[in-house]
Amino acid sequence: MVVASIDSLECSGDWASASATVAGRDEGSQPFAEVFLLQRDGDIWVLKARETACGTFSPGGPRPTDAQVPADLWEAVCLTS
């Protein structure tokens, strides 16, 4: 898999959300959209698992109190598949 394009990038404090188009290396593969969550750790950005950073929530429910993702990024990062 390769990142074909970065379609959007949003930052909030030490967190960032990147929406990218990802494609396979095979010529016939279909590209697809993917959301990546990153957290700054010193001078580097670390890929974070949305399943963990988004907290424990129920579909349709509010942002959970155990969410690590900032509130202004939470909906775009955590409610997308």
C-alpha positions as CSV (number, residue, x, y, z in Angstrom):
1,M,0.0,0.0,0.0
2,V,1.1,3.5,-0.8
3,V,-0.3,6.9,0.0
4,A,-1.4,8.4,-3.3
5,S,-2.4,11.7,-1.8
6,I,-2.9,13.6,1.4
7,D,-6.4,15.1,1.0
8,S,-6.7,17.0,4.3
9,L,-4.7,17.7,7.4
10,E,-6.1,19.2,10.7
11,C,-4.1,19.9,13.8
12,S,-5.1,20.5,17.4
13,G,-2.3,20.9,20.0
14,D,-0.1,17.8,19.8
15,W,-2.7,15.9,17.7
16,A,-3.3,15.7,13.9
17,S,-5.8,14.1,11.7
18,A,-4.8,13.3,8.1
19,S,-7.2,12.1,5.4
20,A,-5.4,10.3,2.6
21,T,-6.1,8.3,-0.5
22,V,-4.3,4.9,-0.3
23,A,-3.7,2.6,-3.2
24,G,-2.2,-0.8,-3.7
25,R,1.0,-1.2,-5.6
26,D,-0.8,-3.4,-8.2
27,E,-2.0,-1.5,-11.3
28,G,-5.5,-2.8,-11.0
29,S,-6.1,-2.0,-7.3
30,Q,-8.8,0.5,-6.3
31,P,-7.7,3.5,-4.2
32,F,-9.6,4.1,-1.0
33,A,-9.8,6.9,1.6
34,E,-8.3,6.4,5.0
35,V,-8.1,8.6,8.1
36,F,-4.9,8.6,10.1
37,L,-4.5,9.9,13.7
38,L,-1.1,11.1,14.8
39,Q,0.3,12.5,18.1
40,R,3.4,14.5,18.5
41,D,6.1,13.0,20.8
42,G,8.9,15.5,21.0
43,D,10.2,16.0,17.5
44,I,8.4,13.1,15.8
45,W,4.8,12.3,15.0
46,V,3.5,8.9,16.1
47,L,0.7,7.0,14.4
48,K,-2.0,6.3,17.0
49,A,-4.8,3.6,17.0
50,R,-8.1,5.3,16.7
51,E,-9.7,2.4,18.5
52,T,-7.8,3.4,21.7
53,A,-7.5,7.2,21.4
54,C,-11.1,7.8,20.6
55,G,-12.2,6.3,24.0
56,T,-15.1,4.0,24.9
57,F,-18.2,5.2,23.1
58,S,-21.4,3.9,21.7
59,P,-22.4,4.8,18.1
60,G,-24.6,7.9,18.2
61,G,-23.4,8.7,21.7
62,P,-21.4,11.8,22.9
63,R,-17.6,12.1,23.0
64,P,-16.5,9.8,25.9
65,T,-14.7,11.1,28.9
66,D,-11.8,8.7,28.3
67,A,-11.1,10.0,24.8
68,Q,-7.5,11.2,24.2
69,V,-8.3,13.0,20.9
70,P,-9.1,16.7,21.4
71,A,-12.8,17.6,21.1
72,D,-12.3,19.6,18.0
73,L,-10.9,16.6,16.1
74,W,-12.9,13.9,17.8
75,E,-15.9,13.8,15.5
76,A,-13.9,13.8,12.2
77,V,-11.5,11.2,13.5
78,C,-13.6,8.9,15.6
79,L,-16.9,8.8,13.7
80,T,-15.4,8.0,10.3
81,S,-14.8,4.4,9.2
